[in-house]
């Protein structure tokens, strides 16, 4: 007589998502929290993880699911010496394909003027893209290798970049499943909401416009008091100056939408050469590029308004322009 096999604890969540058109539903925030907790604790079989991620991908994640995933992920972080203030959490996971990551110069500009920026990301999961950590390496910047080192760098230079690999290795492994799956997964969304060092403000870029509101509502559920999300150029947190930009925000538990107009009447042709050295050359004044400069100023302006350094779009743009023109070009 054959004994019945006990059902795996994670099967509960696959059943909720996969019972068909009439029987399936989204996870509650608590269910999402428990599911991600099992995943991060390595208590899930590989076949279950693949099924779960693809069921979520087909359905698309809700704000409640994202909030639950993020809660579980935060509990898995290494404990860092958080005796520091972080003003702005900046996620960078998409990589750039059409243009260089000019937004990096926005973060350097903010850091040079006293804004403490923590950037986190991951690279290499999609072919043909230029990733932030590779560009920083070319520019001679030493990326942090732990949460504590990131805090030290912020205290010293107002800026640090830390790979997801050193924040949550399991999520890092999952985000690198994309070449195997052929599709992005909920991990690509939830990592943007992590805010590992509990910054007072967060800014995120997405590619698909429908995800703006999901990020906005998830931030509200996570009690993030000040955040902004945009459809960024290439999916990064970067304003495209050739297009109107909708900034969807959370401020003091209130949702708001703000339209920022395009800075040019006609679109620019994409660059033929994505050489990261151009970032250093532009900062140092060796080259001029109106699209790049407008990208940097426009992105910086959104960040300045988010962190309450300007009361209006025009004030933010004027301040960002002034900071750019007065940058310490020789100290790059």
Secondary structure, DSSP 8 states (H G I E B T S, - for coil): --------TTHHHHHHHHSHHHH-----HHHHHHHHHHHHTT-S-HHHHHHHHHHHHHH---HHHHHHHHHHHHHTS------S---EEEEE-S-BSSS--THHHHHHHHHHTT--EEEEE--SSSTT-B-HHHHHHHTT---BSSHHHHHHHHHHHSEEEEEGGGT-HHHHHHHTTHHHHSS--HHHHHGGG--TT--SEEEEEESSTTHHHHHHHHHHHTT-SEEEEEE-GGGSS---TTS-EEEEEEETTEEEEEEE--S-SS-----S---THHHHHHHTTSS--HHHHHHHHHHHHHHHHHTTS-SSHHHHHHHHHHHHHT--GGG-
